[in-house]
Amino acid sequence: MTSQPIGFLDSGVGGLTVVKEALKQLPNESIVFLGDQARLPYGPRPTEEVAHFVQQIAGFLLDQHIKALVLACNTATAAALPILQAKLPIPVVGVIDSGSQTAVKVSTGQRIGVIATEGTIKSHAYQRAISNLSPNASIEGLACPEFVTVVEAGKYHAPQTDQLVDDQLRYFKTHPVDTLILGCTHFPLLVDSIRKAMGPSVTLVDSGVETVSVIKQLLADEQLLNTDGAMKQPQFYTTGDVDSFTAIAQDWLQMTELNVQHVPVEQLTEYGDLKPKESSYEA
């Protein structure tokens, strides 16, 4: 089982920021990623609908015989992590707890900001996680759905992006923080613009990077790390347009040869809700 791939899922291309870190920290591991671009954005959708989508994608990835699953999407984590952890016979991790733990650790004054999608902010998932770790922390949450749109359109290098990000993050001029969590896996593609807007005194926390450290330790604890070095080429799937996905993936991952395939949403719906953990599913 150690040579089986790790599964990653996201509403779009943002989860590639987590995959990029996984390729650094887990160079021997094979990766299967699915971005649900046909149904993004997840942020404005009802929690129940997002949870249903995520279970469908998890079912597809289980069919690829993954040994662990990473919810490389904050909205998906907030909506479905407990459900999947209760149902699946493999390790499942999300991005919220690991990002919160790092933010509390590095914050000098426990004044922590979170930028994310509408769904993640409305779920108060980061607020709960941070408050559990640091009850006296001051937490400022800001929904930035336009950031997702910019990234999915491949415009994160566009000249006007700096101004858009600066305008959005002006909120923190009157609500100052010392640490800012990038609470959406799309946002690290805008990290240069975000750093300019926030200034050098604010520490940025990439929740996706921290999540890879968590899954690495978890695989080690479960003796699931691949030790034979037989990594396969990463396999990418999208429910959206293959060409646009490939262009962004090549740019961000700095990989010229990518295996990207289209998966129709209708195919995902055939999987339905996942069976309980006590089922006889062979991982």
C-alpha positions as CSV (number, residue, x, y, z in Angstrom):
1,M,0.0,0.0,0.0
2,T,3.0,2.4,0.5
3,S,3.4,2.9,-3.2
4,Q,-0.2,3.9,-3.7
5,P,-0.8,7.6,-4.5
6,I,-2.0,10.4,-2.2
7,G,-5.2,12.0,-3.4
8,F,-5.7,15.8,-3.5
9,L,-9.0,17.7,-4.2
10,D,-10.0,21.3,-4.7
11,S,-12.7,23.4,-6.2
12,G,-10.3,24.5,-8.9
13,V,-6.6,25.1,-9.5
14,G,-5.9,26.5,-6.0
15,G,-5.0,23.1,-4.6
16,L,-2.0,23.0,-6.9
17,T,-0.3,25.2,-4.4
18,V,-0.6,22.3,-1.9
19,V,0.6,19.8,-4.6
20,K,3.6,22.0,-5.3
21,E,4.6,21.7,-1.6
22,A,3.9,18.0,-1.6
23,L,6.3,17.5,-4.5
24,K,9.0,19.2,-2.4
25,Q,8.4,17.5,1.0
26,L,7.3,14.1,-0.4
27,P,9.4,13.5,-3.5
28,N,8.9,9.8,-3.5
29,E,5.1,9.9,-3.4
30,S,2.7,9.6,-6.3
31,I,0.0,12.2,-6.5
32,V,-3.6,12.2,-8.0
33,F,-5.3,15.6,-8.0
34,L,-8.9,16.6,-9.1
35,G,-10.0,20.2,-9.5
36,D,-13.7,20.7,-9.7
37,Q,-13.5,23.7,-12.0
38,A,-17.0,23.1,-13.6
39,R,-18.7,23.8,-10.2
40,L,-16.5,26.5,-8.8
41,P,-16.6,28.7,-6.8
42,Y,-17.5,26.6,-3.8
43,G,-17.4,29.7,-1.5
44,P,-21.0,31.0,-2.1
45,R,-22.6,27.5,-2.1
46,P,-24.6,26.0,0.8
47,T,-22.5,23.9,3.1
48,E,-24.6,20.8,2.4
49,E,-24.0,21.1,-1.4
50,V,-20.2,21.5,-1.0
51,A,-20.1,18.5,1.3
52,H,-22.0,16.5,-1.3
53,F,-19.6,17.6,-4.1
54,V,-16.6,16.7,-1.9
55,Q,-17.9,13.2,-1.2
56,Q,-18.4,12.6,-4.9
57,I,-14.8,13.7,-5.7
58,A,-13.5,11.6,-2.8
59,G,-15.3,8.6,-4.2
60,F,-13.6,9.2,-7.6
61,L,-10.2,9.4,-5.9
62,L,-10.8,6.3,-3.9
63,D,-11.3,4.5,-7.2
64,Q,-7.7,5.5,-8.0
65,H,-6.7,3.5,-5.0
66,I,-5.3,6.4,-2.9
67,K,-3.7,5.7,0.5
68,A,-4.6,9.1,2.0
69,L,-6.7,12.1,1.1
70,V,-5.9,15.8,1.4
71,L,-8.7,18.3,1.2
72,A,-6.6,21.0,-0.5
73,C,-9.5,23.5,-0.2
74,N,-10.5,25.5,2.8
75,T,-14.2,25.6,1.9
76,A,-14.2,21.8,1.4
77,T,-12.4,21.3,4.7
78,A,-14.9,23.4,6.6
79,A,-17.9,21.6,4.9
80,A,-16.8,18.0,4.8
81,L,-13.6,17.0,6.7
82,P,-15.4,15.5,9.7
83,I,-17.8,13.6,7.4
84,L,-14.9,12.1,5.4
85,Q,-12.8,11.3,8.5
86,A,-15.7,9.4,9.9
87,K,-16.4,7.4,6.7
88,L,-13.1,6.7,5.0
89,P,-10.7,3.8,5.9
90,I,-7.7,6.0,5.0
91,P,-6.2,9.1,6.6
92,V,-7.9,12.4,5.6
93,V,-6.5,15.8,6.4
94,G,-7.7,19.3,5.7
95,V,-6.0,22.7,5.6
96,I,-7.7,24.6,8.5
97,D,-6.3,23.1,11.7
98,S,-2.7,23.1,10.4
99,G,-2.9,26.7,9.3
100,S,-4.4,27.8,12.6
101,Q,-1.7,26.0,14.6
102,T,1.1,27.7,12.7
103,A,-0.6,31.1,12.9
104,V,-0.9,30.9,16.7
105,K,2.7,29.7,17.0
106,V,4.2,32.6,14.9
107,S,1.9,35.4,15.9
108,T,3.7,37.9,18.2
109,G,0.6,39.6,19.5
110,Q,-2.1,37.1,18.8
111,R,-3.8,39.5,16.4
112,I,-4.5,37.1,13.5
113,G,-6.3,37.8,10.2
114,V,-7.8,35.3,7.9
115,I,-8.6,35.9,4.2
116,A,-10.7,33.2,2.5
117,T,-13.8,32.5,0.5
118,E,-17.3,33.5,1.7
119,G,-18.1,29.9,2.7
120,T,-14.9,29.5,4.9
121,I,-15.4,32.9,6.6
122,K,-19.1,32.2,7.2
123,S,-18.3,28.8,8.7
124,H,-16.2,30.4,11.4
125,A,-14.0,27.3,11.2
126,Y,-10.7,29.3,11.5
127,Q,-12.2,31.4,14.3
128,R,-13.1,28.2,16.3
129,A,-9.7,26.5,15.6
130,I,-7.7,29.6,16.6
131,S,-9.8,30.3,19.7
132,N,-9.4,26.7,20.9
133,L,-5.6,27.1,20.6
134,S,-5.4,30.7,21.9
135,P,-8.6,31.9,23.7
136,N,-7.3,35.5,24.0
137,A,-6.5,35.8,20.3
138,S,-8.1,38.6,18.3
139,I,-9.3,37.3,14.9
140,E,-10.3,39.3,11.9
141,G,-11.9,37.4,9.0
142,L,-12.3,38.8,5.5
143,A,-13.9,37.2,2.5
144,C,-12.0,37.8,-0.8
145,P,-13.9,35.9,-3.5
146,E,-12.5,38.0,-6.3
147,F,-9.0,36.5,-5.6
148,V,-10.3,33.1,-6.6
149,T,-11.7,34.5,-9.8
150,V,-8.4,36.2,-10.7
151,V,-6.5,33.0,-10.2
152,E,-8.9,30.7,-12.1
153,A,-8.7,33.2,-15.0
154,G,-5.0,32.9,-15.0
155,K,-4.6,36.7,-14.3
156,Y,-2.5,36.4,-11.1
157,H,0.5,38.0,-13.0
158,A,-1.6,40.8,-14.5
159,P,-0.5,44.4,-13.7
160,Q,-3.9,45.4,-12.3
161,T,-3.9,42.5,-9.8
162,D,-1.7,44.4,-7.3
163,Q,-4.3,47.2,-7.2
164,L,-7.2,44.7,-6.7
165,V,-5.4,43.0,-3.8
166,D,-4.4,46.3,-2.2
167,D,-8.0,47.5,-2.4
168,Q,-9.4,44.3,-0.9
169,L,-6.9,44.2,1.9
170,R,-7.3,47.9,2.9
171,Y,-9.7,46.5,5.6
172,F,-6.7,45.6,7.6
173,K,-5.5,49.2,7.7
174,T,-8.2,49.9,10.3
175,H,-8.2,46.3,11.7
176,P,-4.5,45.7,12.1
177,V,-3.1,42.2,12.5
178,D,0.4,40.8,12.9
179,T,-0.2,37.5,11.2
180,L,-2.4,36.7,8.1
181,I,-3.6,33.3,7.2
182,L,-4.0,32.6,3.5
183,G,-7.2,30.7,4.1
184,C,-7.8,29.6,0.5
185,T,-5.4,27.5,-1.5
186,H,-5.8,29.8,-4.5
187,F,-4.3,32.7,-2.6
188,P,-0.6,31.7,-2.5
189,L,-0.6,32.4,-6.3
190,L,-1.2,36.0,-5.2
191,V,1.4,36.0,-2.4
192,D,3.6,38.8,-3.9
193,S,0.6,41.1,-4.2
194,I,-0.6,40.2,-0.7
195,R,2.8,40.8,0.8
196,K,3.0,44.2,-0.8
197,A,-0.5,45.1,0.5
198,M,0.1,43.9,4.0
199,G,3.7,45.2,4.5
200,P,6.8,43.5,6.0
201,S,5.5,43.6,9.6
202,V,2.8,41.0,8.9
203,T,3.7,37.3,8.8
204,L,1.9,35.4,6.1
205,V,0.8,31.8,6.8
206,D,0.2,29.4,3.9
207,S,-2.2,26.8,5.3
208,G,-1.5,24.5,2.5
209,V,2.2,24.3,3.2
210,E,1.6,23.4,6.8
211,T,-0.9,20.7,5.8
212,V,1.7,18.9,3.8
213,S,3.9,18.7,6.9
214,V,0.9,17.2,8.7
215,I,0.2,14.6,6.1
216,K,3.9,13.7,5.9
217,Q,4.0,13.0,9.6
218,L,0.8,11.1,9.5
219,L,2.0,8.9,6.8
220,A,5.2,8.3,8.7
221,D,3.2,7.4,11.8
222,E,1.0,5.0,9.9
223,Q,4.1,3.5,8.1
224,L,2.6,4.5,4.7
225,L,5.5,6.5,3.3
226,N,6.8,5.3,0.0
227,T,10.3,4.1,0.6
228,D,11.1,2.4,-2.7
229,G,11.4,5.6,-4.7
230,A,9.1,4.4,-7.4
231,M,7.2,7.7,-7.8
232,K,4.8,7.9,-10.8
233,Q,4.2,11.0,-12.8
234,P,1.5,13.1,-11.1
235,Q,-2.0,12.5,-12.5
236,F,-4.3,15.5,-12.8
237,Y,-8.0,15.6,-13.4
238,T,-10.4,18.6,-13.9
239,T,-14.1,18.8,-14.4
240,G,-13.5,22.0,-16.4
241,D,-11.4,23.0,-19.4
242,V,-8.2,20.9,-19.7
243,D,-6.3,23.6,-21.6
244,S,-6.8,26.4,-19.1
245,F,-6.0,24.0,-16.2
246,T,-2.9,22.8,-17.9
247,A,-1.6,26.4,-18.6
248,I,-1.9,27.4,-14.9
249,A,-0.5,24.1,-13.7
250,Q,2.5,24.3,-15.9
251,D,3.2,27.9,-14.8
252,W,2.8,27.2,-11.1
253,L,4.4,23.8,-10.9
254,Q,7.1,24.7,-13.4
255,M,6.5,21.4,-15.2
256,T,6.3,21.2,-19.0
257,E,4.9,17.7,-19.3
258,L,1.6,17.2,-17.4
259,N,-0.9,14.4,-17.6
260,V,-4.3,16.2,-17.4
261,Q,-7.6,14.5,-18.1
262,H,-11.2,15.7,-18.2
263,V,-13.7,14.1,-15.9
264,P,-17.4,15.0,-16.6
265,V,-19.4,16.1,-13.6
266,E,-22.0,13.6,-14.6
267,Q,-19.5,10.8,-14.0
268,L,-18.8,12.0,-10.5
269,T,-22.5,12.0,-9.6
270,E,-22.6,8.3,-10.2
271,Y,-20.6,7.7,-7.1
272,G,-23.1,9.1,-4.7
273,D,-22.5,9.3,-1.0
274,L,-19.7,7.3,0.4
275,K,-20.2,4.2,2.4
276,P,-19.4,4.2,6.2
277,K,-15.9,3.4,7.4
278,E,-16.9,-0.1,8.5
279,S,-17.7,-1.1,4.9
280,S,-15.5,-3.5,3.1
281,Y,-14.0,-1.0,0.7
282,E,-10.5,-2.0,-0.3
283,A,-8.2,1.0,-0.1
